[in-house]
Amino acid sequence: MIETLPDARGHFGPYGGMFVPETLMSALDELTAEYERAKNDPAFRSELDELLRNFAGRPTPLYLAERLLKDLGGAKIYLKREDLLHTGAHKINNALGQILLARRMGKKRIIAETGAGQHGVATATVAARFGCECIIYMGSVDMERQSLNVARMRFLGAKVVAVTAGQATLKEAINEAMRDWVTNVRTTHYILGSALGSHPYPMMVRDFHRVIGIEARRQILEREERLPDLLVACVGGGSNAIGLFHPFLNDESVKMIGVEAGGEGIRTGKHAARFQGGRLGVLQGTKTFLLANDDGQIELTHSVSAGLDYAAVGPEHSYLRDAGRIEYDYATDDEALAAFRTLAETEGIIPALETAHAIAHVIKIAPAMPPDKLIIINCSGRGDKDAGHFGI
């Protein structure tokens, strides 16, 4: 039996916790207490369910990729179509849950970080829906390669702040968002976009995304009258993956694989595969696996995907990897780009480059699996935002 909750201070075994400045402890304690109250409030659950259904577009379909299956042979492949949600990715699940918490706490100023831009768009969307001021921090490198999502955030009334420090990607955007929160903690709620950071975020973000796995479980039982053999999802911080995996953790017959960003290859050092030579450390509020040198300095990362090039992974993923419950592999930039084109040309579905990492892994392993095996891939987002990578 896998333990599925952190302790009172947010520890998943040796991972997680609350490693933040003292000025943020009161805000995190307030958020933890409010979330615990909200979980037990039928009115909160009812309102969130209504928004997920009528605003976000849940439930999302479980789609049989028949042409991909015909081309590959082997196992039967289903896609959990989170790309069909309003805003184009799974991120809206968590953004809606957190904006309701912000309203309960009386906080009308919303901040967030974003890498690929999908969380920024989701946050700007819910802030517009609830009439809140919204500031999004985004690395200048990511703003250039995700210009469509920058435009979408601005259309929605958000202020997008370019971060030029360091690599000017996701880690630096989180740094700036945390600096803002420290300064404006009484009036501001930080909608963190993945299952990382200080407690209660890894637990809370996971819980808001569990709807993915709950639906997938029900849908596969309706379609195939049994559970899947394998679940596959990409892993940056890890929100879409833990959302799919969590409701299946105690089903021993279901194997799970998280796919990290292999970048230009592990030997090159230009990657973001934390479980390939990473080490235990603390980054931006949590203790987890991360990429750091012998002196403990955070290493540079690389991925063609702006959403996967973060130096650390969510703490629950580290715990579940140690427990042997989830396996973690990686796909390179070239493999992800090829998988992007393959899915588009066989199924008429253009996936996000993040999602393409998971698809790439399935393309490698599905042909060798028996045809009676069932795979579910979390199609975590759509890929129109990534057109610039193909010179479009």
Salt bridges, closest charged atoms under 4 A:
ASP7 OD1 - HIS11 ND1 3.40
ASP29 OD1 - ARG9 NH1 3.68
GLU30 OE1 - LYS107 NZ 3.03
GLU34 OE1 - ARG37 NH2 2.84
GLU34 OE2 - ARG104 NE 2.82
GLU36 OE2 - LYS39 NZ 3.54
ASP41 OD2 - ARG104 NH1 2.95
GLU47 OE1 - ARG103 NH2 2.51
ASP49 OD1 - ARG45 NH2 2.76
GLU82 OE2 - ARG58 NH2 2.77
ASP83 OD2 - ARG81 NH2 2.77
ASP142 OD1 - ARG145 NH2 2.93
GLU172 OE2 - LYS171 NZ 3.03
GLU176 OE2 - ARG179 NH1 2.28
ASP180 OD1 - ARG109 NH1 2.76
ASP207 OD1 - ARG206 NH2 2.97
GLU215 OE1 - ARG58 NH2 2.82
GLU215 OE1 - LYS80 NZ 2.76
GLU224 OE2 - LYS76 NZ 2.83
ASP229 OD2 - ARG226 NH2 3.13
ASP229 OD1 - LYS373 NZ 3.83
ASP251 OD2 - ARG217 NH1 2.42
GLU260 OE2 - ARG274 NE 2.74
GLU264 OE2 - HIS302 NE2 3.82
ASP294 OD1 - ARG279 NH2 3.09
ASP309 OD2 - ARG145 NH2 2.75
GLU316 OE2 - ARG206 NH1 3.22
GLU316 OE2 - HIS246 NE2 3.76
GLU327 OE2 - LYS255 NZ 3.65
ASP333 OD2 - HIS302 NE2 2.60
GLU335 OE1 - LYS364 NZ 3.55
GLU354 OE1 - LYS385 NZ 2.91
ASP384 OD1 - ARG382 NE 3.17
ASP386 OD2 - LYS385 NZ 2.88
